[in-house]
Amino acid sequence: MYLNSYNLPCVTISMNFTSVMFSGFKEVREEEKSQMVGKVFSNVASNYDLMNDFMSGGLHRLWKDRLVSKLSPFPGMKHLDVAGGTGDVAFRILESVNSIKRRALQDPLNDDLQEETRIYVCDINPNMLDVGKNRALEKGLGEDKSLVWVQGDAEALSFEDNSMDGYTIAFGIRNVTHIEKVLSEAYRVLKRGGRFLCLELSHVDIPVFKELYDFYSFSVIPRLGEIVAGDRESYQYLVESIRRFPPQEKFASMIADAGFQKVEYENLVGGVVAIHSGLKI
């Protein structure tokens, strides 16, 4: 049984990027998808965080905070953040670890654990990783050994079996070619007791809200992409990708099929986004 709860009930209707209405989606052959997605994210990399703010009214920041709070980071952890090239999630995880350290400044064990903390930021797109590295420099984290930047494919990770305490992927899994391979790789690299967390744009079922969301997504977001980032086509793709992504219950069953237990999901803003989680036991 998959658990479904609702969070942030008082948030106003400011919606994030994706969803598509009606028909006429651009058909993409499987063998072409990775190349097209690579082109899309190379195009949007420099404006990615700015556009996220525009499209979600800044709510993506709260959603990522919620994701990290469910992870419960700890000093000394080995964590893998996939499709996280801009560093948005990784920086939050590191700040959470550092805040724990600050609360225990006199504990020499925590100093040792802090040195052992590794947050691997894995992204297939070098342009997105460059954005993240530059942001790390701006934040004074350019020399922080806890952050490790890795170019890699979510469907074929280079990390060893049973090597990670946690795995996150935010707004990335819907763009892969084979979701099942990504879930299998996540399960493989996690240690026993490790947690999988996925933050993704999802499906709204509330009728009136769904109509508003569809209109905003299909009519407004591509126009925003054209005005703010000078790239309507890439944001049209991002809009369409959500309709192809499995609904919450189906995706939860896919996570369970990959071997994870205690699978659950939490809808945010009525299902505009959902956080799915599972444990490797």
Order of alpha helices (4+ residues) and beta strands (2+ residues): beta-alpha-alpha-alpha-beta-alpha-alpha-beta-alpha-beta-beta-alpha-beta-alpha-alpha-alpha-alpha-beta-beta
